[in-house]
Amino acid sequence: MLHLIWYIIVGLIAGFVAKSLMHTHLTLLWTIVLGIVGSIIGGAVTHLFLPPSGGGRFHPAGLIVSMLGAILVLYLWHKFRLQVPRG
């Protein structure tokens, strides 16, 4: 249960930073979804190039990479002119 809460908090922070930098208006739910998707993408890329040591589940640069992943998702979203669902 604590992991789910942690994913939501990290998703909210990463999504908020990404939408602020990209000047996009999203609801709270879509901000969290954006951050979680950015975390998944950023985490996958990070684990490919720098696997975590010591058997830990979390990567030291997790929040920063989550923000970069969310920014990448928003950039691609705008590049392909997709519509953000309105709540």
N, C-alpha and C positions, 0 to 999 in steps of 0.2 A: 504494500500500500504506500509505503514511503517513497518508493521509486516512482510511482505514478504521480505523486505530488511534486517530486523533484523534476520530472519531465515537464509538467505543466508550468512550473515556475521558470525553468530554463527556457521553455518555449515562449512564454510571455515576454521575458526579457529580450531574447534574440529576435522575436517577431517585432517587438516595439522598436528596437534599434533599427532593424531593416526597413520597416515601413516609414520611420522618421527620415532616414537617409534617402529613401527613394520617393518621398513625398506622395505616399499612397494612403488612402483612407480605407481602413478595414475595421470591422467590428471586433470586439474582444475575442470572440470565438475564432474568427479567421486569423487574428494575430497570433493566437496560441498555436493553431494548426500550422501556420507558416513557420513559426519558430521550431516546432517539433519536426517538420519535414526538413528544414534547414539543418537541424541537429543530426538527423539521420544521414543526410547527404554529406555534411561536413565530417561527421564521425567516420563514415565509411572511407572517405578519401584520406583522412588522417591515419586510420588504422592500416591502410595500404602502404603508406610511406614510413610511418613511425609507430610500430606496434607498441602497446603499453607494456611496461616492464613490471615484474613482480606479481603478475597474475591479477592485477586490479582491473575493475570493470570500467573505471573512468579515466579519461585521458587528461593530462594536466592542462591542456589548452582547450578544454571542452567548450566553455562559454564563448570564447573568441571564435573558434571554428564554427560553432553553431550560428553565430551572427553572420559570418562570412557565407555560410551555406544558405541562410535565409535571404541574404542580399542577392546571391546568385539565383535563387529560385524566383525572386521578384523581378530581377533583371530579365530572365528568360521569359517570364510571364508577360512582361511588357513588350519584349522584342517580338514575340509571336502574336501580340495584340489579343490576348485572351481576356475574357471578361471575369472580373472578380465577383463572386456571388455576393449579392447584397442581402443583408439580414433583416 
